[in-house]
Amino acid sequence: MTHQIFRSFLNDLETHRKDAEKTEVEQYQVNCWATCKAVKTSLKKLEIAEECIKQSYRFSLNEHEIAEYVEFHIENYLIRSRSVYDRVLIFTNYLCDIQMAKESANHISITTNQKVEKLGLKSALKKINKACEVYRIERNKVVHHDKYSNQELDWVDAAKKAKLILDGEIGKIGISDEIILQNTAFVIAEHLDEFSKSTKTITESVDNFLDLALPLYETYSRKA
């Protein structure tokens, strides 16, 4: 992710004196840069999570555990897709100079803040939230002591376990290694297709938000 706002951050940070105590404006610049960089990193980690799903079957040390590895990396994407919005809320807190404790920056506290509404950021934040909550139910299951469930993935897991129990003689139950491989590839491809679309929507909504954030940052940043 490359956005013009990072060029603005860099231009400002280059004016800071290394050994001097930071002014209020300089600290504002540092805080905005650091928290916006966290947003950028969270988006990059979504792409990494997708790549891990793609390669997940390679990570398994044992053939009968492949489904668990695929499931783990799917769950990782689900969790990380929501974390993007959490990072955006923290950035907004600093961007608008709300001065709220970082741990208190949540959807309600930020979107109902008068500064956020006055500066016209509320609608853009809600669009990011909507993009990031597509898998809210699945994510909540994973976070709250459950697991991700998918029928096709469950079938792969059962087939792999059956192969282990039957000492490889899976023809006895009417399946083959080729069928298992095809179904594993299908599960991975299906999720990658969905998640790549989700990542694109999230990234576009964040870009649109940063388009609004840039002039606000530059206005606050040039306060004397």
HUHUMO-V415672 format. One record per residue. SS is DSSP state (helix for helix, strand for strand, loop for the rest). NEAR is the number of other C-alpha atoms within 10 Angstrom. D_CENTER is the distance of its C-alpha to the mean C-alpha in whole Angstrom. Layout:
{{SS:NEAR:D_CENTER} {SS:NEAR:D_CENTER}}
This chain:
{{loop:11:13} {loop:8:16} {loop:12:17} {helix:11:21} {helix:20:20} {helix:17:19} {helix:11:23} {helix:17:24} {helix:21:23} {helix:13:24} {helix:11:28} {helix:17:28} {helix:16:27} {loop:9:29} {loop:9:32} {loop:16:31} {loop:10:34} {loop:9:33} {loop:6:36} {loop:7:36} {loop:10:35} {loop:14:32} {loop:10:33} {helix:11:31} {helix:14:30} {helix:18:29} {helix:15:27} {helix:19:25} {helix:25:24} {helix:18:23} {helix:18:21} {helix:24:19} {helix:23:19} {helix:15:17} {helix:20:15} {helix:24:14} {helix:17:13} {helix:18:11} {helix:23:9} {helix:20:10} {helix:15:9} {helix:21:5} {helix:24:5} {helix:15:8} {helix:17:6} {helix:26:5} {helix:16:8} {helix:13:10} {helix:23:9} {helix:22:10} {helix:13:13} {helix:20:14} {helix:24:14} {helix:18:17} {helix:15:18} {helix:21:18} {helix:20:22} {helix:14:23} {helix:14:22} {loop:15:24} {loop:10:27} {loop:10:29} {helix:15:29} {helix:18:29} {helix:16:26} {helix:22:24} {helix:24:22} {helix:17:21} {helix:19:19} {helix:25:18} {helix:20:17} {helix:18:15} {helix:19:13} {helix:22:12} {helix:22:11} {helix:19:9} {helix:23:7} {helix:26:8} {helix:20:7} {helix:18:4} {helix:27:3} {helix:23:6} {helix:18:5} {helix:26:5} {helix:27:8} {helix:20:9} {helix:23:9} {helix:26:11} {helix:26:13} {helix:25:14} {helix:24:15} {helix:23:17} {helix:26:19} {helix:23:20} {helix:25:20} {loop:20:23} {loop:16:24} {loop:15:24} {loop:10:25} {loop:13:23} {loop:10:22} {helix:13:19} {helix:7:18} {helix:13:20} {loop:21:17} {loop:16:16} {helix:16:16} {helix:9:20} {helix:13:21} {helix:23:19} {helix:20:20} {loop:11:23} {loop:14:24} {helix:13:27} {helix:16:26} {helix:20:23} {helix:13:25} {helix:9:28} {loop:12:26} {loop:13:24} {loop:19:20} {helix:18:20} {helix:13:20} {helix:19:17} {helix:23:15} {helix:15:16} {helix:18:15} {helix:24:11} {helix:21:12} {helix:16:13} {helix:23:11} {helix:25:8} {loop:18:11} {loop:14:12} {loop:16:11} {helix:15:12} {helix:11:15} {helix:17:14} {helix:22:12} {helix:15:15} {helix:14:17} {helix:18:15} {helix:13:15} {loop:8:18} {loop:7:20} {loop:11:20} {loop:15:19} {loop:17:17} {loop:13:20} {loop:10:21} {helix:9:24} {helix:15:24} {helix:21:22} {helix:14:25} {helix:15:28} {helix:23:27} {helix:22:27} {helix:14:30} {helix:21:31} {helix:22:30} {helix:18:32} {helix:16:35} {helix:20:35} {helix:14:35} {helix:12:38} {loop:13:40} {loop:9:40} {loop:14:39} {loop:14:41} {helix:17:39} {helix:11:41} {helix:9:43} {helix:11:41} {loop:8:40} {loop:13:37} {loop:16:37} {helix:14:34} {helix:9:34} {helix:13:33} {helix:16:30} {helix:11:29} {helix:12:29} {helix:16:27} {helix:20:24} {helix:13:24} {helix:14:23} {helix:17:21} {helix:21:18} {helix:14:19} {helix:10:19} {helix:14:15} {helix:18:14} {helix:11:16} {helix:10:14} {helix:21:10} {helix:14:12} {helix:11:13} {helix:19:10} {helix:20:8} {helix:14:11} {helix:17:12} {helix:24:8} {helix:21:10} {helix:16:13} {helix:21:13} {helix:24:11} {helix:19:14} {helix:14:17} {helix:20:16} {helix:21:17} {helix:15:20} {helix:15:21} {helix:20:20} {helix:17:22} {helix:13:25} {helix:14:25} {helix:22:24} {helix:16:27} {helix:10:29} {helix:15:28} {helix:20:28} {loop:11:32} {loop:8:33} {loop:6:36}}
